[in-house]
Amino acid sequence: MTNNKNDHLLEKKISRRQMLKLTGVGAAGIAIGASGMGGILSTFGKDWLVEDDDSTAKNKVNFYGKNQPGIMTAAQSNIYFASLTVLVKTKEELKQLFKDWTPLAVKLMNGELVDQTTNEMVPPKDTGEAMGLDAKNLTLTFGVGPSLFEKINFGDKKPKELKKLPHFPKDQLQEDFSDGDICIQACADDPQVAFHAIRNLVRAASGRVSLKWAQAGFNAIPIKNGKVETPRNLFAFKDGTENPKSQKDADDVVYLQSGESKSWLTGGTYLIARRIQMHLETWDRTALDEQDATFGRHRDSGAPIGKKNEFDAMEIDRKDENGNYIVPETSHVFLAKSVKARMLRRSFSYASGVIDKTGSHDAGLLFISFQKDPQQFIDIQNSLGRLDKMNEYITHRGSALFACFPGVKKGSFIGEALFNTL
Ligand code: HEM
């Protein structure tokens, strides 16, 4: 009986050997320039792309699956989020880019360098800063923005939901933190591993994409008695308490099911990123009971106001003896919960220096939500509208929407269903 794992390795070896023979080089790497990987991969087609994900790397998340990693995956401590502008002009060239990225993404998520070969005469093919680190639970999540469909002809494959989000009251959006043709979300339990992944994917696509905007973010994840707790945002509130937790929840709220949108998105989802500045200086002058009233939860325990524990039911209809709502009607949670829509929130804090030389922190939340329809976000954001007490303390500075592909099957490549037209 043949061993599958070895079959894969053999296939890989043959492909490499073929490649060397055909390029006429004696050692892997010579004559392959810094951005040459793409060209070589294009020459050798799909065989080269056969990858083995039976890696036993430490702290790794599987790349392959029904849905992409980095969505329902337990949140890691760091993110490096990149929004890219596409420079190629045709669907074929873009398809090749995603084909080229696929084996690199597998390697990166397995904690491997994108290429191990070294040659002193040329720049190293992997930038190297993740050497000696394990996979650190790296996840890579790929999506496409509405603007991509204006640049590249995909026929009728653009879903009607994939369009710029509407303007919301109090939005002060900056182009520098908004939109993009492609997104890559890299999350890991190490900032350098997340950054390394984006750096190497962008480098391998040199001349085919350029960085539009990027944002690093972090979360501190407390562990108590061996149990992972909800991280706190920069207002010190537990953030992520009420979220879909089961696969059924995820299928209802997050992942598109067959027939719910264009078929290439079955198993996919919409990612919304909002760079939200949090005015820490104003917040730090606010009394604790006012802070609790802003969210509708107690800061320290995370419990709904009037209750003890973080996961006690948030019953917004509860009233006191005078008939007043116990959870204030203008609180963030009251308003977020007043509409039917739900979403998966997977946000990270950021601190990016000083804003406009005012001496204030440029810090806040890289809010990221996943939902099967952007309307879920729109409904909740409209409910928060002008009423949300938290508005006094935040300003939305950036906004982007991407349709994230379904997961990748072994032997396939990222986004295959979008490119392979019927
Ligand atoms: C800086 C901006 C924001 C901060 C600091 C923030 C913080 C929080 C906190 C502390 C909670 C309560 C704990 C939890 O369930 O996670 C919460 C809940 C929630 N937030 Fe936000 N949030 C922000 C922006 C947003 C935005 C833009 C949306 C969507 C448009 C949103 C939607 C929600 C939802 C749906 C809940 C759960 C409500 C429920 O209990 O059902 N948040 N947020």
Residues whose N, C-alpha, C, O or C-beta is under 5 A from the ligand:
A	BS01	HEM	N233 F237 K238 D239 G240 T241 E242 I276 F295 M314 V333 A336 K337 L365 F377 I380 Q381 I394
